[in-house]
Amino acid sequence: MQSIKKILIGIAFSPNLKPNIFEAVRMANMFGAQLVGVHVGEKTNKKQNQLADLILEAPKLKYPIKTVWQKGKPVDVILNTAVNEKIDLLVLGALQQENLYKYYVGSVARELTRKASCSVLLLIKPSGERVKCNHIVVNGLKDKRTTETIEASFLVSKALECKRITIVEEISQKEIEVKVSDDYSLRKANINKEKL
């Protein structure tokens, strides 16, 4: 991946819409990329006006936003839009749990991260104001696209002036299942879990 020319942001009219839009606009400007928004659902005047007001409130875009309005299943619509629009980066919101490395990702976002034809960036703390990114976590699971994914994370890290990248790999529930029959096997199981 040499550059990011098109960024896709899902437009769900939720409480996080404003900070998500502001983050996507800032990223589009940082990369000199076109921003494409996709809303899965009905196109109404109220929604169009709300989105237009947010775009006017956000930092000025270098290139005008393109908005796709389409009914259907969210995952299918977003994946098809990413392919049809030749998207380089898909931006999604995610909620952080108490542990720094443990994130809750909704079923739609989880499926998109696994099936997207482009890089995916999960925002855990979107903000209306620019907050410097201090840490990027990238999935390093064994996959034919892992090298490209890690290279993309360094590209994004450089653009965001982020100095810390952590590469993680998902561990399946099977890998941490243990059978305990006595104190010794319990101690051994706990040591193995800690190592994982």
DRENDO-894429 format. One record per residue (C-alpha): residue number from 0; residue in one letter; x, y, z. Coordinates in nm, 4 decimals, padded with zeros to 6 digits. Example, Ala and Ser with C-alpha at 12.3 -4.5 7.8 and 13.67 -1.06 7.14 Angstrom:
% residues 2
<atom><num>0</num><residuo>A</residuo><east>01.2300</east><north>-00.4500</north><up>00.7800</up></atom>
<atom><num>1</num><residuo>S</residuo><east>01.3670</east><north>-00.1060</north><up>00.7140</up></atom>
//
This chain:
% residues 196
<atom><num>0</num><residuo>M</residuo><east>00.0000</east><north>00.0000</north><up>00.0000</up></atom>
<atom><num>1</num><residuo>Q</residuo><east>00.1640</east><north>00.3224</north><up>-00.1164</up></atom>
<atom><num>2</num><residuo>S</residuo><east>-00.1064</east><north>00.5727</north><up>-00.0206</up></atom>
<atom><num>3</num><residuo>I</residuo><east>-00.4632</east><north>00.6163</north><up>00.0899</up></atom>
<atom><num>4</num><residuo>K</residuo><east>-00.6689</east><north>00.7839</north><up>-00.1807</up></atom>
<atom><num>5</num><residuo>K</residuo><east>-01.0241</east><north>00.6987</north><up>-00.0696</up></atom>
<atom><num>6</num><residuo>I</residuo><east>-01.1647</east><north>00.6627</north><up>00.2805</up></atom>
<atom><num>7</num><residuo>L</residuo><east>-01.5061</east><north>00.5133</north><up>00.3597</up></atom>
<atom><num>8</num><residuo>I</residuo><east>-01.6988</east><north>00.6022</north><up>00.6727</up></atom>
<atom><num>9</num><residuo>G</residuo><east>-02.0229</east><north>00.4372</north><up>00.7739</up></atom>
<atom><num>10</num><residuo>I</residuo><east>-02.2899</east><north>00.6938</north><up>00.8508</up></atom>
<atom><num>11</num><residuo>A</residuo><east>-02.5162</east><north>00.5665</north><up>01.1252</up></atom>
<atom><num>12</num><residuo>F</residuo><east>-02.7233</east><north>00.8416</north><up>01.2794</up></atom>
<atom><num>13</num><residuo>S</residuo><east>-02.6070</east><north>00.7588</north><up>01.6320</up></atom>
<atom><num>14</num><residuo>P</residuo><east>-02.4651</east><north>00.9722</north><up>01.9167</up></atom>
<atom><num>15</num><residuo>N</residuo><east>-02.1094</east><north>00.9157</north><up>01.7831</up></atom>
<atom><num>16</num><residuo>L</residuo><east>-02.1877</east><north>01.0376</north><up>01.4311</up></atom>
<atom><num>17</num><residuo>K</residuo><east>-02.0368</east><north>01.3837</north><up>01.4842</up></atom>
<atom><num>18</num><residuo>P</residuo><east>-01.6983</east><north>01.2737</north><up>01.6297</up></atom>
<atom><num>19</num><residuo>N</residuo><east>-01.6744</east><north>00.9892</north><up>01.3761</up></atom>
<atom><num>20</num><residuo>I</residuo><east>-01.7354</east><north>01.2312</north><up>01.0864</up></atom>
<atom><num>21</num><residuo>F</residuo><east>-01.4858</east><north>01.4829</north><up>01.2271</up></atom>
<atom><num>22</num><residuo>E</residuo><east>-01.2180</east><north>01.2112</north><up>01.2628</up></atom>
<atom><num>23</num><residuo>A</residuo><east>-01.2825</east><north>01.0854</north><up>00.9073</up></atom>
<atom><num>24</num><residuo>V</residuo><east>-01.2670</east><north>01.4398</north><up>00.7660</up></atom>
<atom><num>25</num><residuo>R</residuo><east>-00.9346</east><north>01.5056</north><up>00.9424</up></atom>
<atom><num>26</num><residuo>M</residuo><east>-00.7939</east><north>01.1768</north><up>00.8086</up></atom>
<atom><num>27</num><residuo>A</residuo><east>-00.9129</east><north>01.2485</north><up>00.4556</up></atom>
<atom><num>28</num><residuo>N</residuo><east>-00.7350</east><north>01.5841</north><up>00.4733</up></atom>
<atom><num>29</num><residuo>M</residuo><east>-00.4159</east><north>01.4308</north><up>00.6212</up></atom>
<atom><num>30</num><residuo>F</residuo><east>-00.3935</east><north>01.1812</north><up>00.3353</up></atom>
<atom><num>31</num><residuo>G</residuo><east>-00.5286</east><north>01.4142</north><up>00.0662</up></atom>
<atom><num>32</num><residuo>A</residuo><east>-00.7981</east><north>01.1501</north><up>00.0138</up></atom>
<atom><num>33</num><residuo>Q</residuo><east>-01.1588</east><north>01.1645</north><up>-00.0955</up></atom>
<atom><num>34</num><residuo>L</residuo><east>-01.4087</east><north>01.0843</north><up>00.1785</up></atom>
<atom><num>35</num><residuo>V</residuo><east>-01.6996</east><north>00.8573</north><up>00.0910</up></atom>
<atom><num>36</num><residuo>G</residuo><east>-01.9858</east><north>00.8145</north><up>00.3356</up></atom>
<atom><num>37</num><residuo>V</residuo><east>-02.2301</east><north>00.5257</north><up>00.3223</up></atom>
<atom><num>38</num><residuo>H</residuo><east>-02.5652</east><north>00.5144</north><up>00.4981</up></atom>
<atom><num>39</num><residuo>V</residuo><east>-02.7495</east><north>00.1855</north><up>00.5078</up></atom>
<atom><num>40</num><residuo>G</residuo><east>-03.1125</east><north>00.2839</north><up>00.5121</up></atom>
<atom><num>41</num><residuo>E</residuo><east>-03.3615</east><north>00.5226</north><up>00.3677</up></atom>
<atom><num>42</num><residuo>K</residuo><east>-03.2492</east><north>00.8575</north><up>00.2278</up></atom>
<atom><num>43</num><residuo>T</residuo><east>-03.4621</east><north>01.1314</north><up>00.3861</up></atom>
<atom><num>44</num><residuo>N</residuo><east>-03.4454</east><north>01.5108</north><up>00.3813</up></atom>
<atom><num>45</num><residuo>K</residuo><east>-03.3947</east><north>01.5136</north><up>00.7589</up></atom>
<atom><num>46</num><residuo>K</residuo><east>-03.0911</east><north>01.2805</north><up>00.7364</up></atom>
<atom><num>47</num><residuo>Q</residuo><east>-02.9471</east><north>01.4692</north><up>00.4377</up></atom>
<atom><num>48</num><residuo>N</residuo><east>-02.9789</east><north>01.8011</north><up>00.6219</up></atom>
<atom><num>49</num><residuo>Q</residuo><east>-02.8281</east><north>01.6588</north><up>00.9420</up></atom>
<atom><num>50</num><residuo>L</residuo><east>-02.5288</east><north>01.5235</north><up>00.7490</up></atom>
<atom><num>51</num><residuo>A</residuo><east>-02.4842</east><north>01.8480</north><up>00.5526</up></atom>
<atom><num>52</num><residuo>D</residuo><east>-02.4859</east><north>02.0475</north><up>00.8788</up></atom>
<atom><num>53</num><residuo>L</residuo><east>-02.2184</east><north>01.8176</north><up>01.0289</up></atom>
<atom><num>54</num><residuo>I</residuo><east>-01.9973</east><north>01.8480</north><up>00.7213</up></atom>
<atom><num>55</num><residuo>L</residuo><east>-02.0260</east><north>02.2289</north><up>00.7385</up></atom>
<atom><num>56</num><residuo>E</residuo><east>-01.9340</east><north>02.2176</north><up>01.1081</up></atom>
<atom><num>57</num><residuo>A</residuo><east>-01.6343</east><north>01.9858</north><up>01.0514</up></atom>
<atom><num>58</num><residuo>P</residuo><east>-01.2937</east><north>02.1023</north><up>00.9275</up></atom>
<atom><num>59</num><residuo>K</residuo><east>-01.3116</east><north>02.1983</north><up>00.5591</up></atom>
<atom><num>60</num><residuo>L</residuo><east>-01.2580</east><north>01.9003</north><up>00.3293</up></atom>
<atom><num>61</num><residuo>K</residuo><east>-00.9976</east><north>01.9261</north><up>00.0519</up></atom>
<atom><num>62</num><residuo>Y</residuo><east>-01.2287</east><north>01.7223</north><up>-00.1733</up></atom>
<atom><num>63</num><residuo>P</residuo><east>-01.6093</east><north>01.7114</north><up>-00.1516</up></atom>
<atom><num>64</num><residuo>I</residuo><east>-01.7640</east><north>01.4162</north><up>00.0293</up></atom>
<atom><num>65</num><residuo>K</residuo><east>-01.9476</east><north>01.1588</north><up>-00.1777</up></atom>
<atom><num>66</num><residuo>T</residuo><east>-02.2455</east><north>01.0005</north><up>-00.0014</up></atom>
<atom><num>67</num><residuo>V</residuo><east>-02.3971</east><north>00.6632</north><up>-00.0876</up></atom>
<atom><num>68</num><residuo>W</residuo><east>-02.7501</east><north>00.5912</north><up>00.0368</up></atom>
<atom><num>69</num><residuo>Q</residuo><east>-02.8576</east><north>00.2295</north><up>00.0058</up></atom>
<atom><num>70</num><residuo>K</residuo><east>-03.0994</east><north>-00.0099</north><up>00.1709</up></atom>
<atom><num>71</num><residuo>G</residuo><east>-02.9910</east><north>-00.3624</north><up>00.2604</up></atom>
<atom><num>72</num><residuo>K</residuo><east>-02.7887</east><north>-00.5554</north><up>00.5144</up></atom>
<atom><num>73</num><residuo>P</residuo><east>-02.5232</east><north>-00.3267</north><up>00.6680</up></atom>
<atom><num>74</num><residuo>V</residuo><east>-02.2292</east><north>-00.5638</north><up>00.6166</up></atom>
<atom><num>75</num><residuo>D</residuo><east>-02.3193</east><north>-00.6374</north><up>00.2539</up></atom>
<atom><num>76</num><residuo>V</residuo><east>-02.3823</east><north>-00.2726</north><up>00.1637</up></atom>
<atom><num>77</num><residuo>I</residuo><east>-02.0575</east><north>-00.1513</north><up>00.3244</up></atom>
<atom><num>78</num><residuo>L</residuo><east>-01.8472</east><north>-00.4301</north><up>00.1708</up></atom>
<atom><num>79</num><residuo>N</residuo><east>-01.9975</east><north>-00.3707</north><up>-00.1760</up></atom>
<atom><num>80</num><residuo>T</residuo><east>-01.9474</east><north>00.0054</north><up>-00.1456</up></atom>
<atom><num>81</num><residuo>A</residuo><east>-01.5827</east><north>-00.0494</north><up>-00.0472</up></atom>
<atom><num>82</num><residuo>V</residuo><east>-01.5266</east><north>-00.2572</north><up>-00.3614</up></atom>
<atom><num>83</num><residuo>N</residuo><east>-01.7310</east><north>-00.0385</north><up>-00.5991</up></atom>
<atom><num>84</num><residuo>E</residuo><east>-01.5673</east><north>00.2835</north><up>-00.4785</up></atom>
<atom><num>85</num><residuo>K</residuo><east>-01.2157</east><north>00.1322</north><up>-00.4668</up></atom>
<atom><num>86</num><residuo>I</residuo><east>-01.1769</east><north>00.2235</north><up>-00.1006</up></atom>
<atom><num>87</num><residuo>D</residuo><east>-00.8309</east><north>00.2092</north><up>00.0598</up></atom>
<atom><num>88</num><residuo>L</residuo><east>-00.9376</east><north>00.2625</north><up>00.4228</up></atom>
<atom><num>89</num><residuo>L</residuo><east>-01.2635</east><north>00.1828</north><up>00.6033</up></atom>
<atom><num>90</num><residuo>V</residuo><east>-01.3160</east><north>00.3757</north><up>00.9280</up></atom>
<atom><num>91</num><residuo>L</residuo><east>-01.5377</east><north>00.2162</north><up>01.1956</up></atom>
<atom><num>92</num><residuo>G</residuo><east>-01.6251</east><north>00.3016</north><up>01.5545</up></atom>
<atom><num>93</num><residuo>A</residuo><east>-01.5497</east><north>00.0572</north><up>01.8399</up></atom>
<atom><num>94</num><residuo>L</residuo><east>-01.6039</east><north>00.0672</north><up>02.2150</up></atom>
<atom><num>95</num><residuo>Q</residuo><east>-01.3088</east><north>00.0077</north><up>02.4480</up></atom>
<atom><num>96</num><residuo>Q</residuo><east>-01.3527</east><north>-00.2148</north><up>02.7526</up></atom>
<atom><num>97</num><residuo>E</residuo><east>-01.1581</east><north>-00.1808</north><up>03.0751</up></atom>
<atom><num>98</num><residuo>N</residuo><east>-00.8414</east><north>-00.3569</north><up>02.9498</up></atom>
<atom><num>99</num><residuo>L</residuo><east>-00.6200</east><north>-00.1575</north><up>02.7090</up></atom>
<atom><num>100</num><residuo>Y</residuo><east>-00.5857</east><north>-00.4465</north><up>02.4634</up></atom>
<atom><num>101</num><residuo>K</residuo><east>-00.9399</east><north>-00.5763</north><up>02.4909</up></atom>
<atom><num>102</num><residuo>Y</residuo><east>-01.1923</east><north>-00.4133</north><up>02.2644</up></atom>
<atom><num>103</num><residuo>Y</residuo><east>-01.5592</east><north>-00.4765</north><up>02.2209</up></atom>
<atom><num>104</num><residuo>V</residuo><east>-01.6424</east><north>-00.4703</north><up>01.8537</up></atom>
<atom><num>105</num><residuo>G</residuo><east>-02.0057</east><north>-00.5021</north><up>01.7496</up></atom>
<atom><num>106</num><residuo>S</residuo><east>-02.1040</east><north>-00.7907</north><up>01.5271</up></atom>
<atom><num>107</num><residuo>V</residuo><east>-02.1226</east><north>-00.5663</north><up>01.2178</up></atom>
<atom><num>108</num><residuo>A</residuo><east>-01.7779</east><north>-00.4143</north><up>01.2795</up></atom>
<atom><num>109</num><residuo>R</residuo><east>-01.6287</east><north>-00.7559</north><up>01.3627</up></atom>
<atom><num>110</num><residuo>E</residuo><east>-01.7590</east><north>-00.9054</north><up>01.0379</up></atom>
<atom><num>111</num><residuo>L</residuo><east>-01.6370</east><north>-00.6047</north><up>00.8380</up></atom>
<atom><num>112</num><residuo>T</residuo><east>-01.2851</east><north>-00.6293</north><up>00.9823</up></atom>
<atom><num>113</num><residuo>R</residuo><east>-01.2698</east><north>-00.9910</north><up>00.8691</up></atom>
<atom><num>114</num><residuo>K</residuo><east>-01.4210</east><north>-00.9511</north><up>00.5216</up></atom>
<atom><num>115</num><residuo>A</residuo><east>-01.3213</east><north>-00.6034</north><up>00.4016</up></atom>
<atom><num>116</num><residuo>S</residuo><east>-01.1169</east><north>-00.5798</north><up>00.0821</up></atom>
<atom><num>117</num><residuo>C</residuo><east>-00.9324</east><north>-00.2770</north><up>00.2241</up></atom>
<atom><num>118</num><residuo>S</residuo><east>-00.7600</east><north>-00.1723</north><up>00.5448</up></atom>
<atom><num>119</num><residuo>V</residuo><east>-00.9894</east><north>-00.1089</north><up>00.8430</up></atom>
<atom><num>120</num><residuo>L</residuo><east>-00.9297</east><north>00.1466</north><up>01.1168</up></atom>
<atom><num>121</num><residuo>L</residuo><east>-01.1269</east><north>00.1109</north><up>01.4403</up></atom>
<atom><num>122</num><residuo>L</residuo><east>-01.1764</east><north>00.4331</north><up>01.6333</up></atom>
<atom><num>123</num><residuo>I</residuo><east>-01.2131</east><north>00.3704</north><up>02.0056</up></atom>
<atom><num>124</num><residuo>K</residuo><east>-01.2293</east><north>00.7327</north><up>02.1196</up></atom>
<atom><num>125</num><residuo>P</residuo><east>-01.3498</east><north>00.9532</north><up>01.8334</up></atom>
<atom><num>126</num><residuo>S</residuo><east>-01.3393</east><north>01.3233</north><up>01.9105</up></atom>
<atom><num>127</num><residuo>G</residuo><east>-01.4738</east><north>01.6443</north><up>01.7645</up></atom>
<atom><num>128</num><residuo>E</residuo><east>-01.1394</east><north>01.8069</north><up>01.8437</up></atom>
<atom><num>129</num><residuo>R</residuo><east>-00.8080</east><north>01.6658</north><up>01.7196</up></atom>
<atom><num>130</num><residuo>V</residuo><east>-00.6503</east><north>01.4441</north><up>01.9849</up></atom>
<atom><num>131</num><residuo>K</residuo><east>-00.3047</east><north>01.3102</north><up>01.9012</up></atom>
<atom><num>132</num><residuo>C</residuo><east>-00.3021</east><north>00.9359</north><up>01.8412</up></atom>
<atom><num>133</num><residuo>N</residuo><east>-00.0570</east><north>00.7702</north><up>02.0797</up></atom>
<atom><num>134</num><residuo>H</residuo><east>-00.1065</east><north>00.4024</north><up>02.0057</up></atom>
<atom><num>135</num><residuo>I</residuo><east>-00.2122</east><north>00.1904</north><up>01.7086</up></atom>
<atom><num>136</num><residuo>V</residuo><east>-00.2987</east><north>-00.1760</north><up>01.7551</up></atom>
<atom><num>137</num><residuo>V</residuo><east>-00.2840</east><north>-00.3890</north><up>01.4394</up></atom>
<atom><num>138</num><residuo>N</residuo><east>-00.3985</east><north>-00.7454</north><up>01.3863</up></atom>
<atom><num>139</num><residuo>G</residuo><east>-00.1120</east><north>-00.9779</north><up>01.3005</up></atom>
<atom><num>140</num><residuo>L</residuo><east>-00.3058</east><north>-01.2985</north><up>01.2527</up></atom>
<atom><num>141</num><residuo>K</residuo><east>-00.1752</east><north>-01.5512</north><up>01.0027</up></atom>
<atom><num>142</num><residuo>D</residuo><east>-00.3287</east><north>-01.4421</north><up>00.6740</up></atom>
<atom><num>143</num><residuo>K</residuo><east>-00.2082</east><north>-01.3740</north><up>00.3220</up></atom>
<atom><num>144</num><residuo>R</residuo><east>-00.2784</east><north>-01.0000</north><up>00.3729</up></atom>
<atom><num>145</num><residuo>T</residuo><east>-00.0998</east><north>-00.9623</north><up>00.7090</up></atom>
<atom><num>146</num><residuo>T</residuo><east>00.2146</east><north>-00.8064</north><up>00.5604</up></atom>
<atom><num>147</num><residuo>E</residuo><east>00.0052</east><north>-00.5509</north><up>00.3725</up></atom>
<atom><num>148</num><residuo>T</residuo><east>-00.1996</east><north>-00.4819</north><up>00.6870</up></atom>
<atom><num>149</num><residuo>I</residuo><east>00.1103</east><north>-00.4139</north><up>00.8967</up></atom>
<atom><num>150</num><residuo>E</residuo><east>00.2587</east><north>-00.1916</north><up>00.6229</up></atom>
<atom><num>151</num><residuo>A</residuo><east>-00.0698</east><north>00.0048</north><up>00.6132</up></atom>
<atom><num>152</num><residuo>S</residuo><east>-00.0543</east><north>00.0528</north><up>00.9909</up></atom>
<atom><num>153</num><residuo>F</residuo><east>00.2905</east><north>00.2106</north><up>00.9561</up></atom>
<atom><num>154</num><residuo>L</residuo><east>00.1609</east><north>00.4401</north><up>00.6802</up></atom>
<atom><num>155</num><residuo>V</residuo><east>-00.1270</east><north>00.5511</north><up>00.9022</up></atom>
<atom><num>156</num><residuo>S</residuo><east>00.1043</east><north>00.5809</north><up>01.2023</up></atom>
<atom><num>157</num><residuo>K</residuo><east>00.3369</east><north>00.8123</north><up>01.0112</up></atom>
<atom><num>158</num><residuo>A</residuo><east>00.0499</east><north>01.0339</north><up>00.8914</up></atom>
<atom><num>159</num><residuo>L</residuo><east>-00.0912</east><north>01.0572</north><up>01.2445</up></atom>
<atom><num>160</num><residuo>E</residuo><east>00.2553</east><north>01.1069</north><up>01.3990</up></atom>
<atom><num>161</num><residuo>C</residuo><east>00.1908</east><north>00.8078</north><up>01.6246</up></atom>
<atom><num>162</num><residuo>K</residuo><east>00.5039</east><north>00.6594</north><up>01.7809</up></atom>
<atom><num>163</num><residuo>R</residuo><east>00.3648</east><north>00.3308</north><up>01.9156</up></atom>
<atom><num>164</num><residuo>I</residuo><east>00.2331</east><north>00.0290</north><up>01.7226</up></atom>
<atom><num>165</num><residuo>T</residuo><east>00.1400</east><north>-00.3025</north><up>01.8811</up></atom>
<atom><num>166</num><residuo>I</residuo><east>00.0840</east><north>-00.6103</north><up>01.6656</up></atom>
<atom><num>167</num><residuo>V</residuo><east>-00.1624</east><north>-00.8566</north><up>01.8202</up></atom>
<atom><num>168</num><residuo>E</residuo><east>-00.2987</east><north>-01.1944</north><up>01.7226</up></atom>
<atom><num>169</num><residuo>E</residuo><east>-00.6406</east><north>-01.3257</north><up>01.8179</up></atom>
<atom><num>170</num><residuo>I</residuo><east>-00.6450</east><north>-01.6349</north><up>02.0332</up></atom>
<atom><num>171</num><residuo>S</residuo><east>-00.9361</east><north>-01.8701</north><up>01.9832</up></atom>
<atom><num>172</num><residuo>Q</residuo><east>-01.1395</east><north>-01.9867</north><up>02.2798</up></atom>
<atom><num>173</num><residuo>K</residuo><east>-01.0213</east><north>-02.3426</north><up>02.2030</up></atom>
<atom><num>174</num><residuo>E</residuo><east>-00.6615</east><north>-02.2420</north><up>02.2723</up></atom>
<atom><num>175</num><residuo>I</residuo><east>-00.7406</east><north>-02.1308</north><up>02.6265</up></atom>
<atom><num>176</num><residuo>E</residuo><east>-00.9840</east><north>-02.4084</north><up>02.7243</up></atom>
<atom><num>177</num><residuo>V</residuo><east>-00.8425</east><north>-02.6295</north><up>02.9940</up></atom>
<atom><num>178</num><residuo>K</residuo><east>-00.9568</east><north>-02.9242</north><up>03.2012</up></atom>
<atom><num>179</num><residuo>V</residuo><east>-00.8720</east><north>-02.9072</north><up>03.5676</up></atom>
<atom><num>180</num><residuo>S</residuo><east>-00.8726</east><north>-03.2181</north><up>03.7862</up></atom>
<atom><num>181</num><residuo>D</residuo><east>-00.6460</east><north>-03.1188</north><up>04.0772</up></atom>
<atom><num>182</num><residuo>D</residuo><east>-00.4366</east><north>-02.8328</north><up>04.2206</up></atom>
<atom><num>183</num><residuo>Y</residuo><east>-00.1410</east><north>-02.9135</north><up>03.9958</up></atom>
<atom><num>184</num><residuo>S</residuo><east>-00.3481</east><north>-02.9023</north><up>03.6737</up></atom>
<atom><num>185</num><residuo>L</residuo><east>-00.5174</east><north>-02.5799</north><up>03.7946</up></atom>
<atom><num>186</num><residuo>R</residuo><east>-00.1772</east><north>-02.4156</north><up>03.8526</up></atom>
<atom><num>187</num><residuo>K</residuo><east>-00.0516</east><north>-02.5379</north><up>03.5127</up></atom>
<atom><num>188</num><residuo>A</residuo><east>-00.3677</east><north>-02.4077</north><up>03.3407</up></atom>
<atom><num>189</num><residuo>N</residuo><east>-00.3283</east><north>-02.0642</north><up>03.5019</up></atom>
<atom><num>190</num><residuo>I</residuo><east>00.0373</east><north>-02.0441</north><up>03.3912</up></atom>
<atom><num>191</num><residuo>N</residuo><east>-00.0602</east><north>-02.1364</north><up>03.0333</up></atom>
<atom><num>192</num><residuo>K</residuo><east>-00.3365</east><north>-01.8720</north><up>03.0288</up></atom>
<atom><num>193</num><residuo>E</residuo><east>-00.0906</east><north>-01.6075</north><up>03.1480</up></atom>
<atom><num>194</num><residuo>K</residuo><east>00.1557</east><north>-01.7045</north><up>02.8760</up></atom>
<atom><num>195</num><residuo>L</residuo><east>-00.1150</east><north>-01.6760</north><up>02.6120</up></atom>
//
